[in-house]
Amino acid sequence: MEQSLKFNLDPDDQDRVNRLCGPTNSTLKQIEEALKIKISNRGSKFKVKGNTQNTLAAEIVLKGLYQRLEKKIDVPPEEIHLYLREVMNQNSSTVISGDTSDEKFTLKTPKTLVSPKGKNQQQYLDVISKKELVFGIGPAGTGKTYLAVASAVNELITGRVEKVVLTRPAVEAGEKLGFLPGDVSQKVDPYLRPLYDALFQTLGFKETNKYIENNVIEIAPLAFMRGRTLNKSFIILDEAQNTTQEQMKMFLTRFGYGSKVIVTGDLTQIDLPKDVKSGLIHALDILSKLEDVGLVRFSSKDVARHALVQKIVEAYENFKS
């Protein structure tokens, strides 16, 4: 059933209204497209036409974003996308508040302030702050690796850890390492590139390279972890779904006193041979119920990339082969 819903945004602040609407009303168009509604406004007076449930959701989103803009210059499209999903999934006015509770989880890094987008990302950072071993499981684009790296950088620059170790299993998705040119380092670097990217975004190019040269930050394939014990370190194992059971056990027994370990993975993108069970699945079966171990599961609803990425992830999840 269609209806027209009218409401005001308080307080009346034309500059904030303009920032809410976005350049050429881009924010309003994003909300219209997501909720299949029409939005019009004169200043802070808004009118929304469409399905009853969706017009109510639009009011919640617009009021919530308006409150957030009291303390922010703007709200990026990916944050709007996640807030829309949050409102649509909960269908509750409990999310109407401009809820700045994510501020207490904001991480300060040399290049940027990193804030969680959505409840699961908030929970993820909260669990990382409290547990020594944390599993972050979910599809691509949910911020598992980026937030883990940002947490590592934050703990490094504040002196809570002395070293950051980032590692991945060098497992091929259709190509063999032997086909790539160069020495061992050049062969494995492409597999570690997402970790470099996250460091460059949070720490900066020069600082990252300085820390790597001084061996304060180490980025290496998982095989290089064998036989080591790492104290006062922040250790991240990315793409953990591609570890074998033996590799995972080896990795989880590497960290020493004062260290924190984050394990991230996507159980839908396992590139191991079909007869090899993922070490991540095996570890979750064994460890997920331990009180000292944190586990956060992300879903397609938490995808923080382009809205189409979320639709692609959902399409794959729903496809029956």
Buried (B, 14 or more C-beta within 10 A) or exposed (E): EEEEBEBEBEEEBEEBBEBBBBEEBEBBEBBBEBBEBBBEBEEBEBBBBBBEEBBBBBBBBBBBBBBBBEEBEBBEBBBBBBBBBBBBEEEEBEBBEBBBEBEEBBBEBEBBEBBBBBBBBBBBBBBBBEBBBBBBBBBBBBBBBBBBBBBBBBBBBEEEBBBBBBBBBBBEEEEEBEEBEEEEEEBBBEBBEBBBEBBBBBBBEEBBBEBBEEEEBBBBBBEBBEEEEBEBBBBBBBBBBBBBBEBBBBBBEBBEEBBBBBBBBBBEEBEBEEEEEBBBBBBBEBBEEEEEBBBBBBBBBBBBBEBEBBEBBBEEEEEEE
